Amino acid sequence: MVWHSQILKDLFMDESGKQISKDALLKKMENHILTLIDRYKGKINAWDVVNEAITPEDGCRKSKWYGIIGPEFME
């Protein structure tokens, strides 16, 4: 549901093209996750909510999620 790549850059921008706030991104993330869970309820046995967030080289992947929200985006 939350992946470091293959995601539209617009997700991280506001209407004027500026980076959105932590709170705005958390709200978008929550809405996206709840929408998917509701749509596929009863059809999915397991969910990969945060994919490839950790790298063996340096720990947390420095994604836009990490950059805007911080490491707690995985929580």
C-alpha positions as CSV (number, residue, x, y, z in Angstrom):
1,M,0.0,0.0,0.0
2,V,2.9,2.4,0.7
3,W,5.9,1.9,-1.5
4,H,9.0,3.9,-2.1
5,S,8.8,3.9,-5.9
6,Q,6.2,3.7,-8.7
7,I,4.1,6.4,-7.0
8,L,3.0,9.6,-8.6
9,K,5.1,12.6,-7.5
10,D,1.8,14.6,-7.4
11,L,0.9,12.7,-4.2
12,F,3.5,14.6,-2.3
13,M,2.5,18.0,-3.7
14,D,-0.3,20.5,-2.9
15,E,-2.4,22.3,-5.5
16,S,0.4,24.9,-6.1
17,G,3.1,22.3,-6.7
18,K,4.7,22.7,-3.3
19,Q,5.6,19.8,-1.0
20,I,2.7,18.9,1.3
21,S,2.9,18.9,5.1
22,K,3.4,15.9,7.2
23,D,-0.2,16.0,8.4
24,A,-1.6,16.3,4.9
25,L,0.5,13.3,3.7
26,L,-0.5,11.2,6.7
27,K,-4.2,12.0,5.9
28,K,-3.6,10.9,2.2
29,M,-1.9,7.7,3.4
30,E,-4.7,6.8,5.8
31,N,-7.4,7.5,3.2
32,H,-5.5,5.4,0.6
33,I,-5.1,2.4,3.0
34,L,-8.7,2.5,4.3
35,T,-10.0,2.7,0.7
36,L,-8.1,-0.3,-0.4
37,I,-9.0,-2.3,2.8
38,D,-12.6,-1.5,2.3
39,R,-12.6,-2.3,-1.4
40,Y,-10.9,-5.7,-1.0
41,K,-12.3,-6.7,2.4
42,G,-12.7,-10.4,2.7
43,K,-10.7,-11.1,-0.5
44,I,-7.1,-10.6,0.8
45,N,-5.5,-12.8,3.3
46,A,-2.5,-10.6,4.1
47,W,-1.4,-7.1,3.4
48,D,2.0,-5.7,2.7
49,V,1.4,-2.2,4.0
50,V,4.9,-0.7,3.8
51,N,7.1,-2.3,1.1
52,E,10.8,-2.1,1.0
53,A,11.2,0.6,3.6
54,I,14.4,-0.8,5.0
55,T,17.7,-1.1,3.1
56,P,20.5,-3.4,4.3
57,E,23.0,-0.6,3.6
58,D,21.7,2.3,5.8
59,G,18.4,1.3,7.5
60,C,15.4,3.4,6.6
61,R,15.1,4.1,2.9
62,K,15.2,7.8,2.2
63,S,11.9,7.9,0.3
64,K,9.5,10.9,0.1
65,W,7.4,9.2,2.8
66,Y,10.4,9.2,5.1
67,G,11.5,12.7,4.1
68,I,8.1,14.3,4.8
69,I,6.8,12.1,7.6
70,G,9.9,10.7,9.2
71,P,10.6,7.1,10.2
72,E,7.2,6.9,12.0
73,F,5.5,6.6,8.6
74,M,5.9,2.9,9.0
75,E,3.9,2.8,12.2
